[in-house]
Amino acid sequence: MKNRRFFLALALLATLASPAALAQAKRRNLPRPGWNMFSKEQDIELGREYAKQVERQFVVVQNRELTDYVNRIGMRLVEKGGLEKYPFSFKVVQEDSINAFALPGGPMYVHTGLLRAVENEAQLAGVLAHELSHVVLRHGTNQASKAQFAQLGALLAGAVIGTGSITGQLAQLGIGLGANSVLLKYSRNAESQADLLGAYTMAKAGYNPIEMARFFERLEAERKGKTPKLVEIFTASHPSPGNRVKAIEGQLPYMPRGPYNASEGDLKRVQAIVAKLPKMAKPAQPGQGSATAPLPNASKPERVPVSRNTRLYRGDGFAIQYPDNWRVSRSQRSVTIAPAEGLVQGHVGYGVIINRATLQRAVNLEQDTQSLINGLAQQNSNLRTVEQPQRITVGNRRALVTKLSSDSPYAGMREIDVLVTVGLDNELAYVICVAPLPDYPSFEPIFQLMIRSISFE
């Protein structure tokens, strides 16, 4: 009996020590999206809005053969590489620099300079796989979230109800498509993650993953060589995380094995087409300022009804009573409760906005409230503090109430914005009660009732 157990143990050990089992045990976990204040839907909306800006600044090549070739490679990587689904699109732009970039949510633009520079289709697929990985790992909005969490919390609360253009509001925080934008200038850690996920994606799609690393290392050499200007855009926004070839070679034993013979067309023919493209003048460049669309300047409604009957909203970790003739709209962790008459082209003229910002530490109520107010002030330069923060209790939690004033979406008017902030461990919950200055006294009782009714779950 003892001998039998001994041989069973040896058999089990042999199984565990098999190459496949060791590979599984040693395989590095693939990266996943990090903490993010944006929803996936907001990433997609950002990409759509920024794509319009890109196509006003670049010449999009109108050659079906080029576009189809790049699209076939891109969609092969998405479908056979098993990437998360986004509304990906791939367009070629006439630019001599060696670059490709993907916007949050999926739009990707490939420079003609990149098509000329790659030595084989696998290298082109490697650049695309790397950029696709930035999209699915949501690196751009992850970096923006970490950079300005409090300001973004207030901004995204407005974006929930479609406050004009999300990109316009981000521009007020200095976030856009400029060379130093946090949305497109990645950290070395983000580069390593995109390399790793991109290499696995290539292998699954039938491309040799080492070609991605070889091409990037070639770009790094070019940066120090004769033609640095052709690669400076890519190397500035994609800092090298170190020896890429060695890093990917270390993962090769754990990736899908070849044959790495994928092909979606004739690269040499594609490069010949690129060489014969007529030079096109760039569209006129818009100004580089951070101006955003003005407030609607709408006419104030004659009457905004407030029902005496209330309903209970429960969800997102809290509950609140509100007038039963007002509407509730949600997105991710943000909730807006407002009468139909109180929404002006997406702006809140009358109503309540509720949101939370997650911190990487315990909340400092006074300090984080001031950071939030600073963020609101960046969105509205005419924001003023009417009354300094006062201590109150909301839902049996310590809270602050601050009375602010800012421009109203109604023509020529100011509004009162009462900000209530509550500390929830490592989250700052906040409520903003909004009404035009002359009407605020009549709405104050319902706002007070709503605040008093809040409970946290």
C-alpha positions as CSV (number, residue, x, y, z in Angstrom):
1,M,0.0,0.0,0.0
2,K,2.8,2.4,0.9
3,N,4.6,1.6,-2.4
4,R,1.4,2.4,-4.3
5,R,1.1,5.7,-2.6
6,F,4.8,6.4,-3.4
7,F,4.3,5.8,-7.1
8,L,1.1,7.8,-7.2
9,A,3.0,10.7,-5.6
10,L,5.8,10.3,-8.2
11,A,3.2,10.3,-11.0
12,L,1.6,13.5,-9.7
13,L,5.0,15.2,-9.3
14,A,5.8,14.3,-12.9
15,T,2.5,15.7,-14.1
16,L,3.1,19.0,-12.2
17,A,6.7,19.1,-13.6
18,S,5.6,18.7,-17.2
19,P,6.5,21.6,-19.6
20,A,2.8,22.6,-20.0
21,A,2.2,22.7,-16.2
22,L,5.4,24.6,-15.5
23,A,4.6,27.1,-18.2
24,Q,1.2,27.6,-16.7
25,A,2.7,28.0,-13.3
26,K,5.4,30.4,-14.4
27,R,3.2,32.4,-16.9
28,R,3.0,36.0,-15.9
29,N,-0.6,37.2,-15.5
30,L,-1.7,39.4,-18.3
31,P,-2.4,43.0,-17.4
32,R,-5.9,44.3,-16.7
33,P,-7.4,47.8,-16.8
34,G,-6.5,49.8,-13.7
35,W,-8.6,52.2,-11.5
36,N,-10.7,54.5,-13.7
37,M,-13.2,57.3,-13.0
38,F,-14.5,57.1,-16.6
39,S,-16.9,54.4,-17.7
40,K,-16.2,52.3,-20.8
41,E,-19.0,54.2,-22.5
42,Q,-17.3,57.5,-21.7
43,D,-14.1,56.2,-23.2
44,I,-16.0,55.4,-26.4
45,E,-17.6,58.8,-26.4
46,L,-14.3,60.5,-25.9
47,G,-12.8,58.6,-28.8
48,R,-15.7,59.7,-31.1
49,E,-15.3,63.3,-30.2
50,Y,-11.5,63.4,-30.4
51,A,-11.7,61.5,-33.8
52,K,-13.5,64.5,-35.2
53,Q,-10.6,66.8,-34.1
54,V,-8.0,64.4,-35.5
55,E,-9.6,64.4,-38.9
56,R,-9.7,68.1,-39.0
57,Q,-6.0,68.2,-38.4
58,F,-4.7,65.3,-40.6
59,V,-5.2,64.3,-44.2
60,V,-7.0,60.9,-44.1
61,V,-5.9,58.9,-47.1
62,Q,-8.8,58.0,-49.4
63,N,-7.3,54.8,-50.8
64,R,-9.5,51.8,-50.3
65,E,-6.7,49.2,-50.7
66,L,-4.6,50.8,-48.0
67,T,-7.5,51.3,-45.6
68,D,-8.8,47.7,-46.2
69,Y,-5.3,46.2,-45.6
70,V,-4.8,48.0,-42.3
71,N,-8.4,47.2,-41.2
72,R,-7.9,43.5,-42.0
73,I,-4.7,43.4,-39.8
74,G,-6.4,45.3,-37.0
75,M,-9.6,43.2,-36.9
76,R,-7.5,40.0,-37.1
77,L,-5.7,41.1,-34.0
78,V,-9.0,41.9,-32.3
79,E,-10.9,38.8,-33.2
80,K,-8.2,36.1,-33.3
81,G,-6.2,37.8,-30.5
82,G,-9.3,37.7,-28.2
83,L,-9.3,41.4,-27.3
84,E,-12.2,43.0,-25.5
85,K,-14.7,44.4,-27.9
86,Y,-14.7,48.1,-28.7
87,P,-15.9,50.0,-31.8
88,F,-12.4,49.8,-33.3
89,S,-11.7,51.6,-36.5
90,F,-8.5,52.0,-38.5
91,K,-7.6,54.9,-40.9
92,V,-4.4,55.8,-42.7
93,V,-3.2,59.5,-42.4
94,Q,-0.7,61.1,-44.6
95,E,2.2,61.8,-42.3
96,D,5.9,61.1,-42.9
97,S,6.7,60.4,-39.2
98,I,6.8,56.8,-38.1
99,N,3.8,56.6,-35.8
100,A,0.4,55.2,-35.1
101,F,-1.9,56.2,-32.2
102,A,-5.2,55.0,-30.8
103,L,-7.8,57.2,-29.1
104,P,-9.7,56.0,-26.0
105,G,-12.6,53.8,-27.1
106,G,-11.1,52.5,-30.3
107,P,-10.3,54.9,-33.2
108,M,-6.8,54.3,-34.5
109,Y,-4.7,56.3,-37.0
110,V,-1.7,54.8,-38.9
111,H,0.8,57.2,-40.4
112,T,2.0,56.5,-43.9
113,G,5.5,56.9,-42.5
114,L,4.9,53.7,-40.5
115,L,3.7,51.8,-43.5
116,R,7.0,52.8,-45.3
117,A,9.2,51.9,-42.4
118,V,8.0,48.3,-41.4
119,E,10.0,45.4,-42.8
120,N,7.2,42.9,-42.7
121,E,3.5,42.6,-41.8
122,A,4.3,41.3,-38.4
123,Q,6.0,44.5,-37.4
124,L,3.0,46.5,-38.6
125,A,0.7,44.1,-36.6
126,G,3.0,44.6,-33.6
127,V,2.5,48.4,-33.6
128,L,-1.2,48.0,-34.0
129,A,-1.4,45.3,-31.3
130,H,0.5,47.6,-28.9
131,E,-1.9,50.5,-29.6
132,L,-5.0,48.3,-29.3
133,S,-3.7,47.2,-25.9
134,H,-3.5,50.8,-24.7
135,V,-7.2,51.0,-25.7
136,V,-8.5,47.8,-23.9
137,L,-6.3,48.5,-20.8
138,R,-7.8,52.0,-20.8
139,H,-4.4,53.6,-20.1
140,G,-5.4,57.1,-21.3
141,T,-8.3,57.6,-19.0
142,N,-6.6,55.7,-16.2
143,Q,-3.8,58.2,-16.3
144,A,-6.2,61.1,-16.4
145,S,-8.2,59.7,-13.5
146,K,-5.0,59.5,-11.3
147,A,-3.9,62.9,-12.3
148,Q,-7.0,64.9,-11.4
149,F,-9.4,62.6,-9.6
150,A,-11.4,65.3,-7.7
151,Q,-11.7,67.7,-10.6
152,L,-12.8,64.8,-12.9
153,G,-15.4,63.6,-10.4
154,A,-17.2,66.9,-10.7
155,L,-16.8,67.1,-14.4
156,L,-18.0,63.5,-15.0
157,A,-21.0,64.2,-12.8
158,G,-22.0,66.8,-15.4
159,A,-21.1,64.6,-18.3
160,V,-23.6,62.0,-17.0
161,I,-26.4,64.1,-18.3
162,G,-24.7,65.0,-21.5
163,T,-23.3,68.4,-20.6
164,G,-22.3,69.5,-24.0
165,S,-19.0,68.0,-25.2
166,I,-16.9,65.8,-22.8
167,T,-13.8,66.8,-24.6
168,G,-14.7,70.4,-24.2
169,Q,-15.0,70.0,-20.5
170,L,-11.7,68.0,-20.3
171,A,-10.0,70.9,-22.1
172,Q,-10.8,73.1,-19.1
173,L,-8.6,70.8,-17.0
174,G,-5.8,71.0,-19.6
175,I,-6.6,67.5,-21.0
176,G,-6.7,67.2,-24.7
177,L,-4.9,65.8,-27.7
178,G,-1.7,67.9,-27.3
179,A,1.8,66.4,-27.3
180,N,1.9,66.2,-23.5
181,S,-1.7,65.0,-22.9
182,V,-2.1,62.3,-20.3
183,L,-4.5,60.6,-22.7
184,L,-1.8,59.8,-25.2
185,K,1.6,60.2,-23.4
186,Y,2.1,56.9,-21.6
187,S,4.2,55.9,-18.6
188,R,6.9,53.2,-18.8
189,N,4.7,50.9,-16.8
190,A,1.9,51.4,-19.3
191,E,4.3,50.7,-22.2
192,S,5.4,47.4,-20.5
193,Q,1.8,46.4,-20.1
194,A,0.9,47.2,-23.8
195,D,4.0,45.3,-24.9
196,L,3.0,42.2,-22.9
197,L,-0.7,42.2,-23.9
198,G,0.2,43.1,-27.5
199,A,2.7,40.3,-27.8
200,Y,0.2,37.7,-26.6
201,T,-2.4,39.2,-29.0
202,M,0.0,38.9,-31.9
203,A,0.8,35.3,-31.1
204,K,-2.8,34.3,-30.9
205,A,-3.4,36.1,-34.2
206,G,-0.6,34.2,-35.9
207,Y,2.2,36.8,-35.9
208,N,5.7,36.4,-34.4
209,P,5.5,38.6,-31.3
210,I,9.3,39.2,-31.2
211,E,8.8,41.4,-34.4
212,M,7.1,44.0,-32.3
213,A,10.0,44.3,-29.9
214,R,12.5,44.4,-32.7
215,F,10.7,47.2,-34.5
216,F,10.5,49.3,-31.3
217,E,14.1,48.8,-30.6
218,R,14.9,49.9,-34.1
219,L,12.9,53.1,-33.5
220,E,14.9,53.7,-30.3
221,A,18.1,53.4,-32.4
222,E,16.7,55.8,-35.0
223,R,16.0,58.3,-32.3
224,K,19.8,58.5,-31.7
225,G,20.7,58.2,-35.4
226,K,20.3,60.2,-38.6
227,T,16.6,60.7,-38.8
228,P,15.4,61.4,-35.2
229,K,12.6,63.7,-36.3
230,L,10.8,60.8,-38.0
231,V,10.4,58.9,-34.7
232,E,10.4,61.7,-32.1
233,I,6.6,61.7,-31.9
234,F,6.4,58.0,-31.1
235,T,9.3,57.9,-28.7
236,A,8.1,61.0,-26.9
237,S,4.7,59.5,-26.2
238,H,5.9,55.9,-25.8
239,P,9.0,55.9,-23.5
240,S,11.0,52.7,-23.7
241,P,10.5,50.5,-20.7
242,G,13.8,48.8,-21.2
243,N,15.1,45.8,-23.2
244,R,11.8,44.9,-25.0
245,V,13.3,42.0,-27.0
246,K,14.5,40.4,-23.8
247,A,11.2,41.0,-22.0
248,I,9.2,39.4,-24.8
249,E,11.6,36.5,-25.3
250,G,11.1,35.7,-21.7
251,Q,7.4,35.2,-22.3
252,L,7.7,33.3,-25.6
253,P,7.6,29.8,-23.9
254,Y,4.2,30.7,-22.4
255,M,2.6,32.2,-25.5
256,P,0.6,30.3,-28.2
257,R,3.1,28.5,-30.5
258,G,3.2,29.2,-34.2
259,P,3.1,28.8,-37.0
260,Y,3.5,32.6,-37.2
261,N,2.6,32.9,-40.8
262,A,-0.4,35.2,-40.8
263,S,-0.8,37.4,-43.8
264,E,-3.5,39.9,-44.8
265,G,-2.0,41.1,-48.1
266,D,1.1,42.1,-50.0
267,L,3.1,44.6,-47.9
268,K,5.4,45.5,-50.8
269,R,2.4,46.5,-52.9
270,V,1.0,48.6,-50.1
271,Q,4.3,50.4,-49.7
272,A,4.4,51.0,-53.5
273,I,0.9,52.6,-53.2
274,V,2.1,54.8,-50.3
275,A,5.1,55.9,-52.3
276,K,2.9,57.1,-55.2
277,L,0.4,59.0,-53.0
278,P,0.1,62.7,-54.1
279,K,1.0,65.2,-51.5
280,M,-2.0,66.8,-49.9
281,A,-2.1,70.1,-48.0
282,K,-3.0,69.7,-44.3
283,P,-6.3,71.2,-43.2
284,A,-6.0,74.6,-41.4
285,Q,-5.0,74.0,-37.8
286,P,-7.4,75.2,-35.1
287,G,-6.1,77.4,-32.3
288,Q,-4.4,75.6,-29.4
289,G,-6.3,77.3,-26.6
290,S,-8.4,75.4,-24.1
291,A,-11.7,77.3,-24.8
292,T,-14.8,75.3,-24.6
293,A,-18.4,75.7,-25.8
294,P,-20.2,78.5,-24.0
295,L,-23.2,78.0,-21.8
296,P,-26.5,77.7,-23.7
297,N,-27.8,81.1,-22.6
298,A,-31.3,79.7,-22.8
299,S,-34.5,81.3,-21.6
300,K,-35.4,80.5,-18.0
301,P,-38.6,78.4,-17.8
302,E,-41.6,80.2,-16.4
303,R,-42.4,77.4,-14.0
304,V,-40.5,74.3,-12.7
305,P,-43.0,72.1,-10.8
306,V,-42.0,70.3,-7.6
307,S,-44.3,67.5,-6.5
308,R,-45.2,67.2,-2.8
309,N,-45.1,63.4,-3.3
310,T,-41.7,61.7,-3.1
311,R,-40.1,58.5,-4.4
312,L,-37.1,56.6,-3.0
313,Y,-34.1,56.1,-5.2
314,R,-31.9,53.2,-3.9
315,G,-28.6,52.1,-5.5
316,D,-25.0,53.0,-5.9
317,G,-24.4,52.6,-2.2
318,F,-27.0,55.1,-1.0
319,A,-30.7,56.0,-0.9
320,I,-32.4,59.3,-1.3
321,Q,-36.0,60.7,-1.4
322,Y,-36.9,63.0,-4.3
323,P,-40.0,64.6,-5.9
324,D,-41.9,62.0,-7.9
325,N,-42.2,64.3,-11.0
326,W,-38.4,64.6,-11.3
327,R,-36.3,62.3,-13.4
328,V,-33.3,60.1,-12.4
329,S,-30.4,59.5,-14.8
330,R,-27.4,57.3,-14.0
331,S,-24.0,56.6,-15.4
332,Q,-21.4,54.5,-13.6
333,R,-21.5,55.9,-10.1
334,S,-23.1,59.3,-10.9
335,V,-26.7,60.1,-10.4
336,T,-28.6,63.2,-11.6
337,I,-32.1,64.0,-10.2
338,A,-33.8,66.9,-12.0
339,P,-37.1,68.1,-13.4
340,A,-37.4,67.9,-17.2
341,E,-37.7,71.7,-17.3
342,G,-34.4,72.0,-15.4
343,L,-32.2,70.4,-18.1
344,V,-30.8,72.8,-20.7
345,Q,-29.0,71.2,-23.5
346,G,-27.5,68.7,-21.0
347,H,-26.7,71.4,-18.4
348,V,-28.4,71.3,-15.0
349,G,-30.4,74.5,-14.4
350,Y,-32.5,73.1,-11.5
351,G,-31.7,69.8,-9.8
352,V,-29.3,67.6,-7.8
353,I,-26.1,65.9,-8.9
354,I,-24.6,63.0,-6.8
355,N,-21.3,61.4,-7.3
356,R,-18.3,59.9,-5.6
357,A,-14.5,60.1,-6.1
358,T,-12.3,57.2,-5.0
359,L,-9.0,58.1,-3.3
360,Q,-5.9,55.9,-2.7
361,R,-6.0,56.9,0.9
362,A,-8.5,57.8,3.7
363,V,-10.5,60.9,3.0
364,N,-9.4,64.2,4.5
365,L,-12.8,65.9,4.4
366,E,-11.6,69.6,4.6
367,Q,-8.7,69.2,2.2
368,D,-10.5,67.0,-0.3
369,T,-13.5,69.3,-0.3
370,Q,-11.3,72.2,-1.2
371,S,-9.7,70.2,-4.0
372,L,-13.1,69.5,-5.4
373,I,-14.1,73.2,-5.3
374,N,-10.8,74.0,-7.1
375,G,-11.8,71.5,-9.8
376,L,-15.2,73.0,-10.1
377,A,-13.6,76.4,-10.4
378,Q,-11.5,75.2,-13.4
379,Q,-14.7,74.2,-15.2
380,N,-16.4,77.6,-14.4
381,S,-14.0,80.5,-14.1
382,N,-16.8,82.6,-12.5
383,L,-17.4,80.1,-9.6
384,R,-17.4,82.0,-6.3
385,T,-17.6,80.8,-2.7
386,V,-20.6,82.5,-1.1
387,E,-20.4,80.9,2.4
388,Q,-17.4,79.0,3.8
389,P,-17.8,75.2,4.6
390,Q,-19.9,74.4,7.6
391,R,-20.0,71.1,9.4
392,I,-23.2,69.0,9.3
393,T,-24.2,65.4,9.5
394,V,-25.5,63.4,6.5
395,G,-26.6,59.8,6.8
396,N,-24.9,59.6,10.2
397,R,-21.6,60.7,8.6
398,R,-19.5,63.8,9.1
399,A,-20.1,66.2,6.2
400,L,-19.5,69.7,5.0
401,V,-21.9,72.1,3.3
402,T,-20.4,74.9,1.1
403,K,-22.5,77.5,-0.7
404,L,-21.2,78.4,-4.1
405,S,-22.3,80.6,-7.0
406,S,-21.6,80.3,-10.7
407,D,-22.9,81.2,-14.1
408,S,-26.3,79.7,-15.0
409,P,-27.2,78.1,-18.3
410,Y,-30.1,80.6,-18.4
411,A,-29.2,83.8,-20.2
412,G,-27.6,86.5,-18.0
413,M,-28.2,84.7,-14.7
414,R,-26.2,83.4,-11.8
415,E,-27.1,80.2,-9.9
416,I,-26.6,78.9,-6.4
417,D,-24.7,75.6,-6.1
418,V,-24.8,74.1,-2.7
419,L,-22.1,71.5,-2.3
420,V,-22.4,68.8,0.3
421,T,-19.4,66.6,0.8
422,V,-19.3,63.4,2.9
423,G,-16.3,61.2,3.8
424,L,-16.8,57.5,3.3
425,D,-13.5,55.8,4.2
426,N,-11.5,56.2,1.0
427,E,-14.3,57.8,-1.0
428,L,-15.5,61.4,-1.1
429,A,-19.2,61.4,-1.8
430,Y,-20.7,64.7,-2.9
431,V,-24.0,66.3,-3.7
432,I,-24.5,69.5,-5.7
433,C,-27.9,71.2,-5.4
434,V,-28.5,73.7,-8.3
435,A,-31.1,76.5,-8.9
436,P,-31.0,80.0,-10.4
437,L,-30.2,82.7,-7.8
438,P,-33.7,84.3,-7.7
439,D,-35.4,80.9,-7.5
440,Y,-33.1,79.3,-5.0
441,P,-35.1,80.3,-1.8
442,S,-38.2,78.5,-3.1
443,F,-36.2,75.3,-3.9
444,E,-34.1,75.3,-0.7
445,P,-36.8,73.3,1.3
446,I,-36.9,70.4,-1.2
447,F,-33.1,70.4,-1.4
448,Q,-32.9,70.2,2.4
449,L,-35.4,67.4,2.5
450,M,-33.4,65.4,-0.1
451,I,-30.1,65.9,1.8
452,R,-31.7,64.9,5.2
453,S,-33.2,61.8,3.6
454,I,-29.8,60.4,2.4
455,S,-28.6,57.2,3.9
456,F,-25.5,55.2,3.0
457,E,-25.6,51.4,2.6
